[in-house]
Amino acid sequence: MNIICRNFFRLGVQAYVLKKSTGTDVAQAIRAAQKGKQYIDPALTNLVISSYVGRQPANQRPEDLTS
């Protein structure tokens, strides 16, 4: 997942939310994108950060995620 997400941002994607994201998360993503900022769903934070510190998050496996 983290590789896919990074590639999306490299291609110019401004925001990434999940199917199960709340309306508030979607609204925040839209506002961030309108301002030219990037937004990633809070549920993915641990997964993305773990790739930079070299650890697999304890409570989430990449195969559990869908696009």
C-alpha positions as CSV (number, residue, x, y, z in Angstrom):
1,M,0.0,0.0,0.0
2,N,2.7,2.5,0.9
3,I,4.4,2.1,-2.5
4,I,1.1,2.6,-4.3
5,C,0.3,5.7,-2.2
6,R,3.7,7.2,-2.8
7,N,3.4,6.6,-6.5
8,F,0.0,8.3,-6.6
9,F,1.4,11.4,-4.9
10,R,4.4,11.4,-7.3
11,L,1.9,11.4,-10.2
12,G,0.2,14.5,-8.7
13,V,-2.6,13.1,-6.6
14,Q,-3.4,15.6,-3.9
15,A,-5.6,13.6,-1.5
16,Y,-6.1,9.9,-0.7
17,V,-9.1,8.7,1.3
18,L,-10.6,5.3,1.9
19,K,-14.0,3.9,1.0
20,K,-14.8,3.8,4.7
21,S,-13.6,7.4,5.3
22,T,-16.0,9.7,7.2
23,G,-17.6,12.7,5.5
24,T,-15.3,14.9,7.6
25,D,-12.2,13.2,6.2
26,V,-13.5,13.6,2.7
27,A,-14.2,17.3,3.3
28,Q,-10.8,17.8,4.8
29,A,-9.2,16.1,1.8
30,I,-11.1,18.3,-0.6
31,R,-10.1,21.5,1.3
32,A,-6.5,20.4,1.3
33,A,-6.4,19.7,-2.4
34,Q,-8.1,23.1,-3.1
35,K,-5.2,24.7,-1.2
36,G,-2.6,22.7,-3.1
37,K,-1.8,20.6,-0.1
38,Q,-1.6,16.9,0.2
39,Y,-4.0,14.8,2.4
40,I,-3.9,11.2,3.4
41,D,-6.6,9.5,5.4
42,P,-5.7,9.3,9.1
43,A,-6.3,5.6,9.1
44,L,-3.3,5.2,6.8
45,T,-0.9,7.3,8.8
46,N,0.6,4.3,10.7
47,L,1.0,2.3,7.6
48,V,2.7,5.0,5.6
49,I,5.1,6.0,8.5
50,S,6.0,2.4,9.2
51,S,7.5,2.2,5.7
52,Y,10.0,4.9,6.6
53,V,11.1,3.4,9.8
54,G,11.2,-0.1,8.4
55,R,8.5,-1.8,10.5
56,Q,5.2,-3.4,9.6
57,P,2.3,-1.9,11.5
58,A,1.1,-4.3,14.2
59,N,-2.6,-3.9,13.5
60,Q,-2.8,-3.6,9.8
61,R,-1.6,-5.8,7.0
62,P,-1.3,-4.5,3.4
63,E,-3.4,-7.4,2.0
64,D,-6.3,-6.1,4.2
65,L,-6.5,-2.9,2.2
66,T,-8.3,-2.4,-1.1
67,S,-8.1,0.4,-3.7
